[in-house]
Amino acid sequence: MTDRIVLAYSGGLDTSVAIGWIGEATGAEVIAVAVDVGQGGESLEDIRQRALACGAVEAYVADARDEFANEYAMPTLKANALYQGHYPLVSAISRPVIVKHLVKAAREFGATTVAHGCTGKGNDQVRFEVGIQTLGPDLKCIAPVRDLALTRDKAIAFAEAKGLPIETTKKNPYSIDQNVWGRAVETGYLEDIWNAPTKDIYDYTATPEFPPAPDELIISFVQGVPVAIDGVPVTPLQAIQQLNRRAGAQGVGRIDVVEDRLVGIKSREIYEAPGAMALITAHKHLEDITIEREQARFKATVGQRWSELVYDGQWFSPLKRSLDAFIQDTQQHVSGDIRMTLHGGAAIVTGRRSETSLYDFDLATYDTGDKFDQSQARGFIELWGMSSKVASTRDQRVAGK
Ligand code: ARG
């Protein structure tokens, strides 16, 4: 029986050429797998037709938008995950859901190998292959750009020679990856890290310098998950989509960073994540009133470690699973409403309310009638500083000798 390979297929030039390229290099049959994670653009049906026209023996397409929002974006929100304090893991969380579908398709169509279009310099190759190894330890991986010398020029020449139904003249100078959680743009002019991003780079966000009138909204959460906006029930996917529109119109969620890739390279990235950044901001403010201080402090370090694991391609790892259990436990009382104003590139929280809040007005107030007993503070401070005081007394005695 002819060997079969499933290919992560986007419908673009490189993966369209990869179908025939892999076929010629290996003699295997290629099955194209296209997964909708809210990247927009063409319909899955158009992508399926192109895959078949480019020589795929089968095409597997999946609308994974709700799955992605519920099982990948929501855990990211609960973790307030920002890699290196900035990046909401847009591409990093889409790879594991694509991997799930690749492995499922490999089983359905009897494939032995999984292929993807990544280069050998980035994080995404690691995320794909570590994920595939974990979910399908018997499956092999191949990356035509990295392993079969499929360069851009060769791709264009191949597409033209074979008359593939794909545009070869449209030159995009950037490498772009996008889904409903955000958009990542890199390479080209941006590789000079002093160059400011030009307007044409952005798609999810409008220029914050000229914003429309401020947009005030209320996001309601139940156990860390958005369930309504302005009182109207929403699914996680709808919440992200609506906030992409509303926060995007105000230029919220533009990020320009030089980040540390897993492979040891520092690289310039432009991200746009209006919905993700608005949601993370709101969620964090709700946690501020519903999570106890020590648990909150520890959760911040857990969230950071979670972000690093996910960035580094360890979505399916045991440690990531354990941290998920901790994070989920912290969300038990993270329910309530956040009022927020979106304007001129900022998402500013202006109010919060929760049935499960730990904020106690009677303890906090400076007005008369508070129930905080200030006389207890003296003794507390005495004991709190005791060990440092004992140590410094010793230090002074030793120095004086
Ligand atoms: N540097 C980001 C990450 O590793 C974005 C990668 C985007 N991928 C791409 N092919 N443009 O998560």
Boltz pocket constraint, residues with backbone or C-beta under 6 A from the ligand:
constraints:
  - pocket:
      binder: B
      contacts: [[A, 89], [A, 90], [A, 91], [A, 92], [A, 123], [A, 124], [A, 175], [A, 176], [A, 177], [A, 184], [A, 185], [A, 186], [A, 269], [A, 311]]
      max_distance: 6.0
